[in-house]
Amino acid sequence: MIKMIGKRVRRQTLVFNLLYWMALAMVEQVKDKEIRVNLINALDKMEGEIK
């Protein structure tokens, strides 16, 4: 039972990391500093909720 949960969590974090890096790459394209800061804050909030 615990092993199954561990596998599921690991898979979710892998998917999240992929999405996170894709989002970061998109943030890099954003030239407007304020928008970039808001996006990074939103990502950090999401990361905090998942962990």
C-alpha positions as CSV (number, residue, x, y, z in Angstrom):
1,M,0.0,0.0,0.0
2,I,2.7,2.5,1.0
3,K,4.8,1.5,-2.0
4,M,1.9,2.3,-4.3
5,I,1.5,5.8,-2.8
6,G,5.2,6.4,-3.1
7,K,5.2,5.5,-6.8
8,R,2.2,7.8,-7.4
9,V,3.8,10.7,-5.6
10,R,7.0,10.2,-7.4
11,R,5.2,10.2,-10.8
12,Q,3.3,13.4,-9.8
13,T,6.5,15.2,-8.8
14,L,8.1,14.2,-12.1
15,V,5.2,15.5,-14.1
16,F,5.1,18.7,-11.9
17,N,8.9,19.2,-12.5
18,L,8.4,19.0,-16.3
19,L,5.5,21.5,-16.1
20,Y,7.6,23.7,-13.8
21,W,10.5,23.9,-16.1
22,M,8.3,24.5,-19.1
23,A,6.6,27.3,-17.2
24,L,10.0,28.7,-16.2
25,A,11.1,28.6,-19.8
26,M,8.0,30.6,-20.7
27,V,8.7,33.1,-17.9
28,E,12.2,33.6,-19.4
29,Q,10.5,34.8,-22.6
30,V,8.5,37.4,-20.7
31,K,10.3,40.7,-20.8
32,D,8.0,42.6,-18.5
33,K,9.6,42.4,-15.0
34,E,6.4,42.7,-13.0
35,I,4.6,39.9,-14.9
36,R,7.7,37.7,-14.5
37,V,7.8,38.2,-10.8
38,N,4.1,37.4,-10.5
39,L,4.5,34.2,-12.5
40,I,7.5,33.1,-10.4
41,N,5.5,33.7,-7.2
42,A,2.6,31.7,-8.5
43,L,4.9,28.8,-9.4
44,D,6.5,28.9,-6.0
45,K,3.0,28.8,-4.4
46,M,2.1,25.8,-6.5
47,E,5.3,24.1,-5.6
48,G,4.7,24.7,-1.9
49,E,1.2,23.2,-2.1
50,I,2.3,20.1,-3.8
51,K,5.2,19.3,-1.4
